[in-house]
Each structure stands twice: as structure tokens, then as C-alpha cells.
Amino acid sequence: MDKPEHTKEHAYSEDEIRGRLAAELPHWYLEDGWIRRKYKTSGWKATLMVVNTVGHLAEAAWHHPDLTVSYAFVIVKLVTHTAKGVTDKDFALAKKIEEVIQWQPGKEEGALEGTPNEDVRFKYLKYD
């Protein structure tokens, strides 16, 4: 059953998407109708942590990305299939993913020191 016109999600044009990405999510890009982000990791352990984090956020949001997973990177791809394009749902989930994955506690005030990336035994993400 189709949604009434006033409740359908608005799919943004390519120019609108590029403008929003530049302003709100500069490490994300538009390709083949999807917004995408490649997260580089220091190896399999970190890659799995990124995948699980994205999975948790997606399930909580009830909006599910496609993932490409390799040893030292994860590519996140978002589109709203029901709208046949990129919508506010995609931007909202991308922002939450970016906020959580790129969090670096050692760069902010507080008791949490962050991952000791100088030591190869503890390297985690390759932060932007």
C-alpha cells in the first residue's frame, strides 16, 4: 500500500545532496545514487568494531545501510529504497555514524584518554 503523498520521504536532487554533504558531512560522497563513507582501520579487529557499531546504530534507527567490509576498511552506503533516493533518514543516520565512529575521547576534556595509537599493538581507527 502506498503512503499518502504528504507522508512520503523527500528524495534530494544530486545538487542538494552534494551541497548538504559539503556542509554537514565533508568526508562522505555521492556515488551511483548513494551517500558513502570509507572508514580506514588498522586491521580486522577495528574493522569488526566499526561494523558492529554501524549495525547497532542502524538497527536502533531502523534504517539499514549496505556495507563493504575488508581487512582494513569499511564502506558505508546509504539510500532510502522506498523513496528511490537519498532522504533525511540517510543524512541523519550518516551524521550519527560519523559522530560515534570518529569520536576521539583523548582529544576532549575528561577522564577517558582514548586509544594509544602510537603503539602498534593498540592502533585502532585511522582518524581523519
C-alpha contacts under 8 A as a table, 3 or more apart, distances in Angstrom:
res1	aa1	res2	aa2	distance
3	K	7	T	6.26
3	K	8	K	6.06
4	P	7	T	5.66
4	P	8	K	6.70
5	E	8	K	5.48
8	K	83	A	7.23
9	E	82	T	7.95
9	E	83	A	5.79
9	E	87	T	6.48
9	E	88	D	7.82
10	H	83	A	6.84
10	H	87	T	5.78
10	H	88	D	7.59
11	A	83	A	5.92
11	A	84	K	6.98
11	A	85	G	4.94
11	A	86	V	5.17
11	A	87	T	4.84
12	Y	16	E	5.81
12	Y	17	I	6.03
12	Y	85	G	6.88
12	Y	86	V	5.81
12	Y	87	T	6.09
13	S	16	E	5.13
13	S	17	I	6.15
14	E	17	I	5.05
14	E	18	R	6.13
14	E	30	L	7.90
14	E	33	G	7.93
15	D	18	R	5.17
15	D	19	G	6.12
16	E	19	G	5.10
16	E	20	R	6.18
17	I	20	R	5.18
17	I	21	L	6.06
17	I	30	L	7.40
17	I	86	V	7.48
18	R	21	L	5.12
18	R	22	A	6.11
18	R	29	Y	7.41
18	R	30	L	6.85
19	G	22	A	5.23
19	G	23	A	6.26
20	R	23	A	5.10
20	R	24	E	5.65
20	R	25	L	7.24
21	L	24	E	5.21
21	L	25	L	4.57
21	L	26	P	5.57
21	L	27	H	7.91
21	L	28	W	6.33
21	L	29	Y	6.81
22	A	25	L	6.01
22	A	26	P	4.83
23	A	26	P	6.62
24	E	95	K	7.92
25	L	28	W	5.55
25	L	94	A	7.88
25	L	95	K	7.03
26	P	29	Y	7.64
27	H	37	R	6.53
28	W	35	I	6.51
28	W	36	R	5.37
28	W	37	R	4.72
28	W	38	K	7.85
29	Y	35	I	5.52
29	Y	36	R	5.34
29	Y	37	R	6.62
30	L	33	G	6.45
30	L	34	W	5.66
30	L	35	I	4.54
30	L	36	R	6.22
31	E	34	W	5.48
31	E	35	I	6.43
31	E	36	R	7.13
33	G	79	V	7.34
33	G	85	G	6.48
33	G	86	V	7.28
34	W	77	K	5.96
34	W	78	L	5.45
34	W	79	V	5.23
34	W	85	G	7.40
34	W	86	V	6.69
35	I	77	K	5.70
35	I	78	L	5.30
35	I	79	V	6.77
35	I	86	V	7.28
35	I	90	D	7.76
36	R	75	I	6.77
36	R	76	V	5.45
36	R	77	K	4.50
36	R	78	L	6.44
37	R	75	I	5.56
37	R	76	V	5.31
37	R	77	K	6.86
38	K	73	F	6.69
38	K	74	V	5.70
38	K	75	I	4.30
38	K	76	V	6.46
39	Y	73	F	5.45
39	Y	74	V	5.22
39	Y	75	I	6.26
39	Y	125	L	7.75
39	Y	126	K	7.61
40	K	72	A	5.89
40	K	73	F	4.36
40	K	74	V	6.67
40	K	125	L	6.28
40	K	126	K	5.40
40	K	127	Y	7.68
41	T	44	W	7.76
41	T	46	A	5.78
41	T	47	T	5.89
41	T	72	A	4.80
41	T	73	F	5.33
41	T	74	V	7.88
41	T	124	Y	6.07
41	T	125	L	4.31
41	T	126	K	5.34
42	S	46	A	6.36
42	S	47	T	7.75
42	S	72	A	5.77
42	S	123	K	5.92
42	S	124	Y	5.25
42	S	125	L	5.73
42	S	126	K	6.63
43	G	46	A	5.70
43	G	47	T	6.19
43	G	71	Y	5.63
43	G	72	A	4.68
43	G	73	F	7.84
43	G	124	Y	7.53
44	W	47	T	4.90
44	W	48	L	6.15
44	W	70	S	7.81
44	W	71	Y	4.96
44	W	72	A	6.18
45	K	48	L	5.34
45	K	49	M	6.41
46	A	49	M	4.98
46	A	50	V	6.23
46	A	72	A	7.91
46	A	124	Y	5.49
46	A	125	L	6.51
47	T	50	V	5.16
47	T	51	V	6.26
47	T	69	V	7.46
47	T	70	S	7.46
47	T	71	Y	6.66
47	T	72	A	6.21
47	T	73	F	6.10
47	T	74	V	6.47
48	L	51	V	5.00
48	L	52	N	6.11
49	M	52	N	5.14
49	M	53	T	6.06
50	V	53	T	5.09
50	V	54	V	6.13
50	V	74	V	7.31
50	V	101	I	6.92
51	V	54	V	5.24
51	V	55	G	6.01
51	V	67	L	7.97
51	V	69	V	7.83
51	V	74	V	7.20
52	N	55	G	4.89
52	N	56	H	6.11
53	T	56	H	5.18
53	T	57	L	6.29
53	T	97	I	7.97
53	T	101	I	7.56
54	V	57	L	5.19
54	V	58	A	5.97
54	V	97	I	6.30
55	G	58	A	5.14
55	G	59	E	6.06
55	G	64	H	7.83
56	H	59	E	5.26
56	H	60	A	6.12
57	L	60	A	5.16
57	L	61	A	6.09
57	L	93	L	7.66
57	L	96	K	7.58
57	L	97	I	6.99
58	A	61	A	5.06
58	A	62	W	5.76
58	A	63	H	5.28
58	A	64	H	5.12
58	A	65	P	7.11
58	A	93	L	7.19
59	E	62	W	4.80
59	E	63	H	6.58
59	E	64	H	6.82
61	A	93	L	7.30
63	H	89	K	7.35
63	H	90	D	7.95
63	H	93	L	7.60
64	H	78	L	7.58
65	P	76	V	6.40
65	P	77	K	5.45
65	P	78	L	4.92
65	P	79	V	7.32
66	D	76	V	6.09
66	D	77	K	5.08
66	D	78	L	6.62
67	L	74	V	6.75
67	L	75	I	5.56
67	L	76	V	4.90
67	L	77	K	6.22
68	T	74	V	5.66
68	T	75	I	4.97
68	T	76	V	6.79
69	V	73	F	6.32
69	V	74	V	4.74
69	V	75	I	6.62
70	S	73	F	5.40
70	S	74	V	6.31
78	L	86	V	7.35
78	L	90	D	5.70
78	L	94	A	7.70
79	V	84	K	7.48
79	V	85	G	5.61
79	V	86	V	4.85
79	V	87	T	7.20
79	V	90	D	6.02
80	T	83	A	5.49
80	T	84	K	6.03
80	T	85	G	5.52
80	T	86	V	5.66
80	T	87	T	6.30
80	T	89	K	7.29
80	T	90	D	6.76
81	H	84	K	4.79
81	H	85	G	6.55
82	T	85	G	8.00
83	A	86	V	7.53
83	A	87	T	7.42
86	V	89	K	7.81
86	V	90	D	6.03
86	V	91	F	7.82
87	T	90	D	5.43
87	T	91	F	6.74
88	D	91	F	5.10
88	D	92	A	5.98
89	K	92	A	5.15
89	K	93	L	6.15
90	D	93	L	5.32
90	D	94	A	5.98
91	F	94	A	5.06
91	F	95	K	6.10
92	A	95	K	5.23
92	A	96	K	6.40
93	L	96	K	5.11
93	L	97	I	6.10
94	A	97	I	5.11
94	A	98	E	6.01
95	K	98	E	5.09
95	K	99	E	6.04
96	K	99	E	5.05
96	K	100	V	6.22
97	I	100	V	5.36
97	I	101	I	5.89
98	E	101	I	5.37
98	E	102	Q	5.69
99	E	102	Q	5.61
99	E	103	W	6.02
100	V	103	W	5.30
102	Q	127	Y	6.59
102	Q	128	D	7.95
104	Q	107	K	5.70
104	Q	108	E	7.37
104	Q	114	G	6.13
105	P	108	E	5.46
105	P	109	E	7.71
105	P	110	G	7.68
105	P	112	L	5.72
105	P	113	E	5.90
105	P	114	G	4.97
106	G	109	E	7.61
106	G	112	L	6.40
106	G	113	E	4.31
106	G	114	G	4.35
106	G	115	T	7.47
107	K	113	E	7.99
107	K	114	G	7.84
110	G	113	E	7.68
115	T	122	F	6.71
115	T	123	K	7.04
115	T	124	Y	7.02
116	P	119	D	6.04
116	P	122	F	6.06
116	P	123	K	6.74
117	N	120	V	6.62
117	N	122	F	5.99
117	N	123	K	4.48
117	N	124	Y	6.77
118	E	122	F	7.92
118	E	123	K	7.15
119	D	122	F	5.70
119	D	123	K	6.42
120	V	123	K	5.14
